[in-house]
Amino acid sequence: MSIDKDILFRLLAAKIKDDNALWLTHLLVYHDCTGDYVMRGAPGLLDKIAPHKSLFGAAPGKGLPIGNLNSQFFANVYLNGLDQFVKHELRCRHYLRYCDDFVLLSNFPEQLAEWRGRIETYLRDKLCLELNPRQLLAPVSNGVNFLGYIVRRDYLLVRCRVVNHLKEKLRGFEGKLVSEIAGVRCYHFDRVVLDQLAATLSSYLGHFKLANSRNLWQAIWKRFDYLAQYFEFEAESWRLVRKFIAPQGLRCVKAQYRHFRWRFPDDALFFRVGRFIEFYDVGVSQVARYLGLDVMRKNRRGARSGFPLSQVGRHLRALLDAGVGVVYVGERASPFGGIRQRMPLWRRARVQDMCEETKGFPISHEIQ
C-alpha cells in the first residue's frame, strides 16, 4: 500500500524496450482498482481491515492490488534497489528478504544499528518508504520473527498470532456446524461449509507442518473436538481425510453403506434408500431386535432390515435415550443416472453420554 506508482513505473520502464509491453505495464501500474470494482460478500467486512492495509486508505498515486499476480513481482522489482544497497554498499553477508519482510544478521549490535539508520535513509530518499518502527534489534536467542514463524537455531515455531487466527476461524465454523437442543448435540454436515473448513485446515496444515508443531496441532484438535466428527487426521503424512465423502467407484448401495459404517463404527447408521432407512450385512438380526424391527429373509445378498422414513423420530429418540449416537446418511439423485450419491446429513448424540466413557452402539462392532 506504500509503493509509489511513479517510482515503480520508472524502474520498470528502464528495463522494458517493447512499446506494447510498456503500454500494458503502464496500464497495470496506474489502474485504480477502487474506482470500478464489484463488491462481493458482506460490505461490513471492509470495516475490519486496517486503513493502511487497504487501497481505500492509500494515498493518491500509492499502492498495488494484492490479488494481482503481477503485484508480487512489481514489489520485488521495487525493492531490488534495497537488495543491491544492502549487499554492495553495506556489505551485509547475511541478508534475507521476502517482499517487504527482511532480516539482517551480524555479530555486532553497533553495526546493526548503523545499518538500520542507513537503510531508513535509503528507503525514504529513494523509494518513499518507511521502516516499521515496531521492529527492533534483538538477539537471535530470542528467535527471529519471520514469515509467520519464530526461527530458532535448531527448530521453527508457529507465531502466536497465526495460532490465534486459526482458533478464531475454528470457533466460527463450530458455530455453523454444531448446535445443541435439550441436551442433544447435533453435528450438521453442510457440504459448502465443510468444504470451506477443509480448505482452511489444509492451508494451516501446510503452514504448521514446516514447524515443530505436532503437539500444538494435537492440542488444537483436542480443543476443537468437533473436527473429529468430519475428518480424520493422519499424523504421519499431515493429511486430512474427509469422513463425509464416499470414494468414487462404489457401484452399489451396500458398498456405500459399508463405507459409512466403517467411518462411523460407534454410531447407529440411519442409511436412507428411497423412502426407507435400511441396514445390511452381519448384525442385522441384532439391529432389528434392538429396535423392534423385522428381518427380511437372508439370501446370497445377505440379511436386510429397516423402517419407513416416517419412523425416524421414534427410533432416534429410543437410541439417544439408550446413549447411542445416530448418523443420518441422506441421498440425492445422480445427474447422470445410476446409483444415487449419499453423504451424512447430521449426527446426534446426548451431551452427557459424550462426556462419559464412550459407550458405542451395543452391536456396532458386529456390523462393521
FISENU-106935 format. One record per residue: x, y, z of N, C-alpha, C, O in turn; residue in one letter. Coordinates in steps of 0.02 Angstrom, whole numbers, plus 32768, in hexadecimal, padded with zeros to 4 digits. Example, Ala and Ser with C-alpha at 12.3 -4.5 7.8 and 13.67 -1.06 7.14 Angstrom:
82947EE4818682677F1F818682947F5B818682C87F5A81A7A/82827F90816282AC7FCB816582858002818A829E80398192S/
This chain:
80297FC38000800080008000802A803F8000801080767FF7M/806C8038800A80988073800C80C1807B7FCD80E780AC7FC7S/80BA804D7F9E80E180527F6180CD80907F398092809C7F2DI/80FE80B77F2680F180F37EFD80EF80DE7EB4812080C27E9AD/80B780EA7E9280AE80D27E4D80DE80F47E1C80F680D37DEEK/80ED81347E26811A81567DF9816181387DFD8181812C7DC9D/8178812B7E3A81BB810D7E4281BC80C87E2581EC80B57E03I/818780A17E328184805C7E188186805C7DCC81AC80367DAEL/815E80857DAD815C80857D64819E809B7D4681B380827D12F/81BF80CA7D67820180E07D4F823380A67D51825C809E7D24R/8230807E7D87825D80447D8D824E80107D57827B7FF17D3BL/820D80057D4A81FA7FD37D18820A7FEC7CD182247FC67CA8L/81FB802A7CC3820580457C80824F80437C6B825E803D7C30A/827C80477C9C82C380457C8C82D880027C70830D7FFD7C51A/82B17FCE7C7B82C37F8A7C6582987F717C2C82A77F3C7C0FK/82637F957C1A82347F7D7BE7823F7FA27BA582397FDF7BA3I/82507F7E7B71825F7F9D7B3182257F997B0082217FC27AD1K/81F87F6A7B0981BF7F627ADB81887F947AEC81747F997B26D/81707FB87ABB813D7FEC7AC780FB7FCE7ADF80DC7FEA7B0CD/80E77F967AC380A87F777AD880AC7F5F7B21807D7F687B48N/80E47F417B3280ED7F2A7B7780F07F657BA680D77F617BDFA/810D7F9C7B9181107FD87BBB80CA7FF67BC580BA800C7BFCL/80A27FF57B90805D800F7B9680357FE47BC780117FFE7BF2W/803C7FA27BC280187F757BEF80307F7D7C3780077F7D7C65L/80717F857C40808B7F907C8380707FD07CA2805F7FD27CDDT/806D80047C7A805180447C928009803B7CA87FF480567CDBH/7FE280157C817F9C80087C927F977FE37CD47F6C7FF47CFEL/7FC17FB17CDE7FBE7F897D1C7FD37FB37D597FB37FAE7D8DL/80067FDA7D52801F80007D8B7FEF80377DA07FE480427DDCV/7FD3805B7D707FAC80977D817F60808B7D857F3B80B97D95Y/7F4A804E7D777F0280417D7D7EEB80497DC57F0A802F7DF3H/7EB5806E7DCE7E99807A7E117E6180487E1F7E2A804F7E05D/7E7080167E477E3E7FE27E557E057FFA7E817DD17FDA7E84C/7E0D80327EA37DD9804A7ED07DA280707EAA7D7080837EC7T/7DAC807A7E697D7B80A17E447D4980797E1D7D1380927E0CG/7D5880397E0D7D2A80127DE47D2A7FC97DFC7D377F9B7DD5D/7D1A7FBF7E3A7D1B7F7C7E567CD37F617E5E7CA37F887E5BY/7CCE7F207E677C8D7F007E757C917EE37EBC7CBC7EB97ECAV/7C657EF97EE77C657EE17F2D7C4B7E9A7F317C147E8C7F19M/7C717E6D7F4F7C5C7E287F5B7C617E1A7FA57C927E2C7FC5R/7C2E7DFA7FC07C2D7DEC80077C0F7E26802D7BF47E558010G/7C147E22806F7BF67E55809B7C1F7E95809B7C5B7E9280A9A/7C017ECE808B7C277F0D808A7C467F1D80CD7C7B7F3E80D0P/7C277F0781047C427F1681467C867EF881547CA97F0E8181G/7C997EC6812D7CDB7EA781377D137ED981297D497ED48148L/7D087F0880FC7D3B7F3A80ED7D4C7F64812A7D857F7C8131L/7D1B7F6E81577D277F9781927D587F7781C27D757F9881EDD/7D627F3481BB7D907F1181E87DD97F1481D07E067EFE81F4K/7DE47F2F81947E287F3481797E467F77818D7E277FAC8183I/7E827F7581A97EA47FB481BD7EAF7FDF817F7EBF7FC5814AA/7EA6802181857EAD804E814B7EF0804781277EF2804C80EAP/7F26803B814C7F688037812C7F717FF581077FA47FEB80E6H/7F417FC6810C7F457F8680E97F147F8280AF7F0B7F4D8091K/7EF47FBA809E7EC27FBA80697ED07FF280387EE88028804BS/7EC17FE57FF77EC9801A7FC57E9A80547FD17EA7808C7FBBL/7E6280487FF57E33807E80047E5280B180347E3C80EA8038F/7E87809C80597EA980CA80867EEB80E3806C7F0E8108808FG/7EFE80CF802F7F3E80E280127F3C812A7FF97F0881437FE3A/7F75814B7FFC7F7A81907FE37F77818F7F977F85815B7F78A/7F6681C77F787F6481CA7F2E7FA781B77F0F7FDC81CC7F27P/7FA4818E7EDB7FE181787EBA800881437EDF804181357ECEG/7FE881257F12800B80F27F3A7FE380B07F387FA680B07F31K/800780797F3F7FE880397F4C7FDA800F7F0F7FC880297EDAG/7FE17FCC7F167FD17F9C7EE27F9F7F6A7EFE7FA07F5B7F3AL/7F737F4E7ED37F437F1C7EEA7F667EDA7EFB7F897EBE7ED1P/7F5B7EC27F387F7E7E867F4F7F6A7E497F257F947E1D7F1AI/7F2C7E477F0E7F157E0C7EEA7F347E027EA67F317DCA7E8BG/7F517E357E887F6F7E2E7E467FB37E0B7E4A7FDD7E1E7E73N/7FBD7DD87E217FFC7DB47E2280377DE17E11806E7DD97E2BL/802B7E117DE680627E3E7DD380777E6B7E0C80AF7E867E0CN/804C7E747E3E805C7EA17E7680977E857E9E80C37EAA7EB4S/80977E427EA980CF7E247ECE81117E2E7EA981457E3D7EC6Q/810E7E257E67814A7E2F7E3E81607E787E41819B7E877E48F/812F7EA67E3B81407EED7E3C815F7F007E80818C7F2A7E82F/81477EE27EB681627EF17EF881AC7EDD7EFC81D47F007F1BA/81BD7EA47EDD82037E8F7EDD822E7EBE7EB282677ECD7EC3N/82127ED47E7B82367F047E5182427F457E7982787F627E76V/820F7F5A7E9D82127F997EC2824A7F977EF7826D7FC87F01Y/82527F5D7F1882837F577F4D82C57F397F3682F17F2B7F5FL/82CD7F2D7EF6830D7F147EDD83457F447EEE837D7F2F7EFEN/83367F857EEB836A7FB67EFD83807FAF7F4583BB7FB87F54G/83527F9D7F7383657F927FB883947F567FBD83C57F587FE3L/83857F217F9883B17EE67F9983F87EF97F8384297EE67FA3D/83FC7F1F7F4D843F7F337F3484637F607F67849F7F5B7F70Q/843C7F8C7F87845A7FB97FB984757F927FF584AD7F9F800CF/844E7F62800D84637F3C804884A07F11803984CE7F0C8061V/84A17EF17FFD84D77EC37FEE85177EE87FD8854E7ED37FEAK/85107F1D7FB1854B7F3C7F9385627F7C7FB8859E7F8B7FB8H/85347FA07FD785477FDC7FFD85557FCB804685887FDE8062E/85257FA98065852F7F9780AC855C7F5980B4857A7F4F80E8L/855F7F31807F85867EF3807F85717EC480B8859A7EA880DCR/852F7EBD80BF85137E8F80F185157E4880D484FA7E3C809EC/85357E1B80F7853D7DD680DD84FD7DAD80E684EE7D8280BDR/84D87DBB811C849E7D91812C845E7DBB8128844D7DE08156H/843D7DB680EF84037DE080E083CF7DB680BD83DE7D93808CY/83917DBA80D583587D9680B7831F7DC780AC83127DF180D7L/82FE7DC0807382C27DEA8069828D7DC28044829C7D9D8015R/824F7DCA805A82147DB0803681E27DE9803381C47DFB8065Y/81D87E047FF781AD7E407FEE81C47E76801E81FD7E8D8018C/819B7E8B804E81AE7EC3807881C67EAD80BD81CD7ED680EAD/81D37E6C80C781F07E53810582397E4180F982497E1C80CAD/82667E5C812182AC7E4A811882D07E46815B82BC7E64818DF/83087E21815B83307E15819783797E20818683917E0A8152V/839C7E4281B383E57E4981AE84037E2C81EE83E87E368225L/843B7E0981E7845D7DEB822184A57E05822484C67E0D81F1L/84BB7E10826285007E25826D85137E1382B484E87E0D82E0S/85547E0A82BF856D7DFB830385727E3A832D857F7E36836AN/856A7E75830F85757EB3833385367EDF833385227EF682FEF/85177EEA836D84DB7F13837184E57F59835684B87F778338P/85227F758361852E7FB98349852B7FBD82FD85127FEE82E1E/85437F8882DD85417F87829484F87F83827C84E67FA4824BQ/84D07F5B829D84897F55828B84657F988293843D7FAB8268L/84757FBC82C984557FFD82D38469802E829B843F80558284A/84AA802C828784BF80578250849C8045820F8484807181EBE/84988004820184767FEE81C4842D800481C3841380198190W/840D7FFE81FC83C6801281FF83BE805B81EC8391806D81C6R/83E98086820783E480CD81F783EF80DB81AE83CC81038190G/842080B98190842E80C5814983F680A9811D83E680C680E9R/83D88070813183A08054810B83648083810F8341808D80DDI/8357809F814A832080CF815083298109812182F9811F8100E/83658123811D8373815C80F1836A814980A8834C816E8081T/8383810E8096837D80F78050833480EF803C831E81088008Y/830D80CD806682C780C18056829F810280508274810A8025L/82AD8131807D82898170807D829B819A8040826F81B88020R/82DB819D802F82F181C97FF982E681AB7FB482D481D07F85D/82EE816A7FAC82EB814A7F6B82A7812C7F5A8292812D7F20K/828381127F8D824680ED7F7F820981087FA481D280EC7F9DL/8211813E7FCA81D9815B7FF081B88127801E817B81248023C/81E18100803F81C980CD806D81E480DA80B3821780FC80BBL/81C180BE80E681D680C4812C81DB807E814A81B28052813AE/820C8074817582108035819A81DA803281CF81C3806581E9L/81C57FF481DE81967FEA821581B97FF9825781E97FD78268N/81A1802C827C81C5804082B981C2800B82F081E9800E831FP/81947FDB82EB818E7FA7831F81C37F72831A81CE7F4D8349R/81E67F6D82E082197F3B82D8825B7F5582F382797F8482D7Q/82727F38832A82AE7F50834C82E67F1C834782DA7EE28334L/83227F318357835A7F03835983507ED2839383387EE583C8L/83637E93838683597E6083BA838C7E2883AF83A07E1B8376A/83A17E0783E583CE7DCE83DE83AB7D9283BE836F7D8983C9P/83D07D6A839883B17D30837883997CFE83AA836F7CD4839AV/83B27D0183E8839B7CD3841C83517CDD842B83317CB08446S/83367D18841B82EE7D25842482C47D0283EF82877CFC83F7N/82E47CEC83BA82BE7CD2838182B17D0A834F82A17D428363G/82B87CFB831082AD7D2E82DC82657D2982C282517CF582A8V/82407D5E82CB81FA7D6082B581F87D6F826A82017DA88255N/81ED7D3A824281F47D4281F981C37D1581D581C47CD881DFF/81987D3281AA816B7D0E817D813D7CDD81A281347CA4818BL/81227CF281DA80F17CC881FD810F7C96822D80EA7C6F824CG/81517C96823381727C67826081A07C8C829081B57CC58283Y/81AF7C6C82C881E57C8182F4821F7C5282E5821D7C1782F5I/82537C6D82C7828B7C4482B082C07C4282E682DC7C7582FAV/82CF7C0682FD83057BFB832D833C7BD3830B83357BBC82D3R/83727BCA833083AD7BAB8311839E7B6582F683B47B5482BFR/83787B3D831B836E7AF7830983267AE582F983187AAC82E8D/82F87B1482FD82B37B0282F1828A7B4182E282A07B7982ECY/824C7B3582CA821D7B6B82BB81E07B6682E781CA7B2E82F9L/81C47B9E82FA81847BA1831E81537BCB82F681667BF982D3L/81137BBA82FC80DF7BE282DC80D07C1F830780CC7C198345V/80C87C5882E880BA7C95830E80777C90833280487C718319R/80737CAF836D80367CAE83947FFC7CCE836D7FC37CB88373C/800B7D0283467FD67D2383217FB77CF582EE7F7A7CF682E3R/7FE07CCA82CE7FC67C9A829E7F997C6882C17F637C5782A9V/7FAF7C5082FC7F877C1F83227F457C3E83387F107C1E8333V/7F477C7C834F7F097C9D83657ED97CA9832B7E9C7CA38334N/7EF37CB982F17EC77CC182B67EA57C7F82A57E6A7C7E8295H/7ECA7C4882A97EAC7C07829B7E757BF782CE7E407BE082BBL/7E837C03830D7E517BF483417E127C1F83367DDA7C068340K/7E1B7C5D83237DE17C8883177DB77C6D82DD7D7A7C6D82E1E/7DD77C5582A87DB37C39826F7D8F7BF882837D577BEC826EK/7DB07BCE82AB7D927B8F82BF7D557B9B82EC7D257B7582E9L/7D587BCE83167D1D7BDF833E7CE37BF583117CA97BE5831FR/7CF27C1982DB7CBE7C2D82AD7C9E7BF2828A7C617BEF8283G/7CC77BC282747CAC7B8682547C847B5C82857C517B3E8273F/7C9A7B5A82C37C757B3482F57C2F7B4F82FF7BFF7B298307E/7C297B9182FD7BE77BB083037BB97B9F82C97B7C7B9D82D2G/7BD57B92828F7BAC7B8182547B9B7B3782517B677B248236K/7BC57B0C826D7BBD7AC482647BA07AA082A17B847A6A8299L/7BA77ABD82DC7B947A9983197B5E7AC1833D7B647AFD8347V/7B297A9F83507AF37ABD83777ADF7A8D83AF7AEE7A5283ACS/7ABC7AA883E07AA87A7F84197A627A9384307A557ACE843DE/7A367A63843479F17A6F844979DC7A39847A79E179FD846BI/79C57A4D84B679AA7A1F84E779DB79E584F679C679AC84FBA/7A1A79F684FD7A4B79C3850F7A61799784D67A87796884E2G/7A4B79A484997A5F797D845F7A8B79A984327A7679DE841DV/7AC7799184247AF479B783F87AED799D83B17AED796183A4R/7AE679CC83827ADE79BA833C7B1879D683147B287A118317C/7B3879AA82EE7B6E79BD82C17B5179BE827A7B3A798B8260Y/7B5179F9825B7B347A0082187B6A79F481E37BA17A0E81E8H/7B5979CF81B07B8779C181797B7479EC813D7B5C79D4810AF/7B7F7A2E81447B737A5E810F7BAE7A5C80E07BE57A7180F2D/7BA47A4380A37BDC7A3780767C027A7780657C3F7A768061R/7BDE7AAE805B7C007AED80497C2D7B0480827C677B168077V/7C127B0380BF7C397B1880FA7C747AE881067CAB7AFE8116V/7C687AA780FE7C9D7A7681097CD57A7D80D57D0F7A7380E5L/7CC37A8E80977CF77A9980657D217AD680787D5E7AD6806FD/7D027B0A80927D267B4580A97D537B3480E47D8C7B4A80E8Q/7D397B0C81127D607AF7814C7D9C7ACD81377DD37AD68150L/7D907A9F81087DC77A7480EF7DFE7A9F80CF7E397A9280D9A/7DEA7AD180A87E1B7AFD80887E437B2480BD7E807B2C80B6A/7E217B3C80F17E437B6181267E747B34814B7EAD7B488157T/7E5E7AF8815E7E8A7ACB81827EC67AB681587EFE7AB28171L/7EBA7AA981187EF17A9580ED7F257ACC80E67F617ABF80E5S/7F0D7B0A80E17F3B7B4380DC7F667B49811B7FA37B518116S/7F467B4581557F6D7B4A81937F997B0D819E7FD07B1481BAY/7F837AD381897FAD7A98818E7FEE7AA1816780247A8F817EL/7FE77ABD812A80227ACA810280537AF8812580907AF3811CG/80387B27814C80637B56817280817B3481AF80BD7B3A81BDH/80577B0F81D4806D7AF1821380A17ABA820980CE7AB38232F/809A7A9281D380C47A5781CD810D7A6881C181387A3D81C9K/811C7AA681AC81617ABB81A381837ACC81E581C07AD381E8L/815B7AD4821A81767AE6825B81737AAB828A81577A76827AA/81907AB382C5818C7A8082F9814B7A8A831F814A7AA78356N/81147A73830180D27A84831C80A37A49832380677A528326S/80BE7A0C8326809379D1832B806979D3836B802D79C68369R/808879E383A3806379E683E380307A1F83E17FF97A1883FCN/80437A5683C280147A8F83BD7FD77A7B83947F9F7A8A83A8L/7FE27A5A835B7FA97A4683317F7C7A1483567F3F7A188351W/7F9A79E5837A7F7279B583A07F4979D883D67F1179C383E4Q/7F667A0B83F57F407A3184287F067A5684097ED07A598426A/7F0F7A7383CD7ED97A9583AA7EA37A6283977E677A70839EI/7EB87A28837F7E8879F3836C7E5F79DD83A87E2479CE83A1W/7E7F79DA83E37E5B79C584207E2D79FD84387DF679EF844EK/7E447A3B84337E1B7A7484497DDC7A7A841E7DA67A848439R/7DE37A7383DD7DAA7A7783AF7D977A30839A7DA27A1B8361F/7D7C7A0A83CB7D6F79C383C07D3B79B6838B7D35797D8373D/7D1479E883787CE279DD83447D0279CC83017CE179AE82D6Y/7D4279DE82F77D6379D082B87D66798582AA7D64796F8270L/7D6C795D82DF7D71791482D67D3078F682BC7D3178BD82A5A/7CF9791A82BF7CBA790282A37CBC790382577C9778DE8236Q/7CE6792E823B7CE6793881F37D26792281D07D2679138194Y/7D5D791F81F67D9E791081D77DC478DE82027DBA78D7823EF/7DF078BB81E07E25789482027E6778B581F17E7478C681B7E/7E9178BC82237ED378DB82197F0878A5821A7F117883824CF/7F2A789D81E17F60786D81DB7FA1788F81F07FBD78B781CAE/7FB8787F822C7FF078A3824A8031789A8223805978C8821FA/803B785F8207807A785281E58082787D81A680B878978198E/804C78838181804F78A88142803378EF8148803379148117S/801C790381847FFD7944818E7FC6794F81597FC679828136W/7F99792081557F65792381237F20791A81437F1878F58172R/7EF0793E81277EAA7939813E7E84790A81107E8D790C80D3L/7E5B78DF812D7E2E78B381077DE778C781187DD578C98153V/7DBF78D580E67D7A78E980F17D4E78AB80FC7D47788180D0R/7D3178A681377D08786C81477CC3786F81277CA1783C8122K/7CAF78A981107C6B78B280F67C6578A880AB7C3078B3808FF/7C9B7893808B7C9A788880427CAB783F80347CDE7826804AI/7C7E781E800F7C8C77DA7FF97CB977DC7FBC7CAF78057F90A/7CEB77B07FB87D1877B17F7E7CF377A07F3E7CC0777E7F3FP/7D0E77B77F077CF177A87EC67CF8775E7EB67D28773D7ECDQ/7CC977447E917CCE76FF7E7B7CA876CD7EA57CAB76917E97G/7C8276E47ED87C5976B57EFF7C1B76A67ED57BF076D27ECBL/7C1576697EBC7BE576597E887BA276417EA17B7576347E78R/7B99763B7EE27B5876247EFB7B4976467F3D7B7576637F5DC/7B0976427F517AF376617F8F7B1776437FCB7B2C76677FF8V/7B1F76007FCC7B3F75E080047B8775F5800C7BA175F88044K/7BAA76037FD57BEF761B7FDA7BF2765F7FFC7C1F766B8024A/7BC4768B7FEC7BC176CC800D7BB176C380577BCE76E48082Q/7B81769680667B6F768980AB7BAC767280D37BB8768B810AY/7BD1764380B87C0C762980DB7C40765F80E67C627661811AR/7C47768C80B57C7876C280BD7C6676ED80F97C9176F98123H/7C29770580FD7C16773181347C11770A81767C1C772781ABF/7C0276CA81737C0376A081AF7C4A769D81CC7C54769D8208R/7C7A769A819E7CC1769981B27CD776DD81CE7CFE76E181FDW/7CBE771381AF7CD1775681C67CB2776882097CD1778E822FR/7C78774F82197C56776082587C45771F827C7C0A770D8282F/7C7876FB82957C6D76B882B17C4776B782F37C2976848304P/7C4876EC83197C2976EC835C7BE3770B835D7BC777158392D/7BC8771983237B867738831F7B56770A82F97B6A76DF82D2D/7B16771583057AE376F582DB7ADF771C829A7ADD7759829AA/7ADE76F882637ADF771782217A99771482027A8276DE81EFL/7A78774E81FD7A38775281DB7A46776081927A547799817FF/7A43772C81697A58772E81237A1A773080F779F576FF80F2F/7A0F776980D779D1777280B079D77751806B7A08775B8047R/79A3772B805B799B770D80187953771A8003792576F88019V/7949774C7FD87905775F7FC578DF777A800078F377AC801EG/78A7775A8011787D77708049788877468087785D774580B4R/78C17724808B78CE76F880C47914770580E07940771F80BDF/791D76F3811F795E76EE813F796F76A481427948767C815CI/79AA7692812979BA764B812479FC763A81457A287665814CE/7A0375FA81597A4075DF81767A51759F81507A25757B8138F/7A937592814A7AA9755981237ADE753181487AF87546817CY/7AEC74F5812C7B2674CD813D7B2174AD81827AEB74A8819FD/7B5A7498819C7B5E747681DC7B4574A482147B5474E08215V/7B1E748882417B0574AF82797AC074CA826F7AA574EB829CG/7AA174BE82347A5E74D982287A2C74BD825A7A0074E28271V/7A32747D826C7A03745F829C7A06748382DF79D3748E8300S/7A44749482F57A4C74B883347A2F74FF832F7A107517835FQ/7A39752082F67A1C756382EC79D1756082F079B175888312V/79B4752F82CC796B752982CB7950751B8310791D75388324A/797174EF8335795974DF8378795F751B83A67933752683D0R/79937542839F799E757B83CA796975B183BE795375D383ECY/795675BA837E792675EE836C78DF75D3836378B275F98353L/78D67592836D789375758363787E7571831B7844757F830BG/78AD755E82EF789E755C82A7789D7513828F78B674E682B1L/788075098255788174C8823578BE74C2820878D974F481F0D/78D4748481FE790D747781D278F37455819378CF74248196V/79087473815A78F57454811B791D741481127953740C812FM/790273E680EA792173A480E1796973AC80CA797973D4809ER/7994738380E979DA738380D679E2735E809379C1732C8087K/7A0D737780697A1D7356802A7A677361801A7A8D73778046N/7A7A73537FDD7AC1735A7FCC7AD873A37FCE7B1473B17FCER/7AA873D27FD07ABA74197FD67ABD742F801E7ACD7469802CR/7AAF7402804D7AB3741380947A70742A80AF7A407435808AG/7A6E743280F27A31744681137A267491810C7A5574B78100A/79E774A6811579D774EC8110799C74FB813E797074D28147R/799D7537815B7966754D818579607598817D798B75B98160S/792975B48197791F75FC819178DB761281A978B575EB81C5G/78CD7652819E788C766E81B1787E76AB818578AC76C78168F/783F76C08180782D76FA81577849773B81737857774181AFP/7852776C8148786B77AD815D784077CD8193785977F381BDL/780077BF819177D277DE81C177E277C9820977CA77E98238S/7808779382127817777A8255785D778F826E7873777882A2Q/787E77BC824978C177D1825D78C177F082A278ED77E082CBV/7892781C82B07890783E82F0788A780E832B78AC7817835DG/785F77DC8324785477AD835B78937785836A78A8777E83A4R/78B2776B833678EE77438340792A776D835679557756837BH/792C77AC833E796177D98352795E77E6839D799177E383C0L/792177F483B7791A780283FF792D77C58428794C77CB845DR/791A77898411792A774C843679757742843B798F772F846FA/7998774E840479E1774484057A047779842E7A3377698453L/79EE77B884297A0D77ED84517A0377DF849B7A3077EA84C3L/79C777C984AE79B977B984F579E4777F850D79F3777B8549D/79F9775484E07A24771C84F27A6E772E84F07A99770384FBA/7A7D776D84E17AC2778384E07AE67773849F7B23776D84A0G/7AC2776B84687ADF775A84287ADB779683F87AA677B383F1V/7B1377A783D97B1277DC83A77AF577C283667AF877878357G/7AD977F0833E7AB977DE82FF7AD4780A82C77AD7784782CEV/7AE977EA82917AFF780D82557ACB7800821E7ABD77C7820EV/7AB0783682027A7E783081CC7AA1783D818A7ABD7872817EY/7A9E780B815D7ABB7810811A7A84781A80E87A5B77EE80DDV/7A82785580C97A50786580977A66785380517A9F783D8047G/7A3A785E80217A4A784D7FDC7A3278847FAE7A0578AB7FBEE/7A5178877F737A3A78B47F3F7A4578917EFC7A7378697EF4R/7A1B78A17ECD7A1E78807E8C7A5E78947E677A7478CD7E6AA/7A7B78647E457AB578727E1C7AA078967DDC7A6F78817DBDS/7AC278CB7DC87AAF78F07D8B7AB578C67D4C7A9978D77D18P/7ADB788E7D507AE578647D157AC278217D1C7ACF77F27CF6F/7A94781C7D4C7A7077DE7D577A9B77AC7D7E7AD177BE7D95G/7A8377707D867AA9773E7DAA7AA077457DF57A6D775E7E0DG/7AD2772E7E1B7ACD772D7E647ACA77747E807AEC77A17E68I/7AA1777C7EB37A9A77BE7ED27AD777CE7EFD7AF677A17F1AR/7AE7780E7F017B1F78247F2A7B0878307F717AD1784B7F7CQ/7B30781D7FA17B1D78227FE77B55784280107B90783A8001R/7B41786580457B70788080767B4A788C80B77B0D789680B5M/7B6C788D80F07B4B789C81307B2C78E2812E7B4979108112P/7AF278E8814D7AD1792981537AD67944819A7ADA798181A4L/7AD5791781CB7ADD792D82117AF078F1823D7AE478B8822CW/7B0D790182767B1978D182AB7B0078EE82EC7B0C792982FAR/7ADD78C583137AC178DD83537AD578AE838B7AD878718383R/7AE478CC83C47AF678A584007AE678CF843D7AEA790D843BA/7AD578AD84737AC778D284B17B0978EA84CF7B3B78C684CER/7B09792784EA7B46794685037B63791F853D7B9F7915853FV/7B397908856C7B5478E585A67B7778A585937BA7789085B4Q/7B5E7885855D7B7E784785487BC2785585287BEF782B852BD/7BC8788F85097C0878A084E87C3D78B0851C7C7878A7850FM/7C2878C785577C5778D9858B7C70789B85B17CA5789D85D0C/7C49786485AF7C5D782785D07C8A77FE85A37C987811856AE/7CA077C685BE7CC7779885947C9B7780855C7C60776F8567E/7CB5777D851E7C8C776C84E47C69772A84EC7C8876F784FAT/7C26772B84E47BFF76EE84EA7BFD76CA84A87C07768D84A5K/7BEF76EF84747BE976CF84327BA976A9842A7B84769E845AG/7B9B769583EE7B5F766E83DF7B6C762683F57B9F760A83E1F/7B417607841D7B5075C484377B61759184027B8375608410P/7B49759C83C57B55756A83907B80758783587B8775688323I/7B9D75C283647BBF75E3832D7BFA75BA83137C0575B982D6S/7C1E759A833F7C59757683287C47753783027C71751A82E0H/7C09752183087BF474E682E37BDC74F6829C7BD574CA8272E/7BCE7537828F7BB57548824D7BE5757382267BD2759081F3I/7C237578823D7C54759F82177C61757C81D47C89759581ACQ/
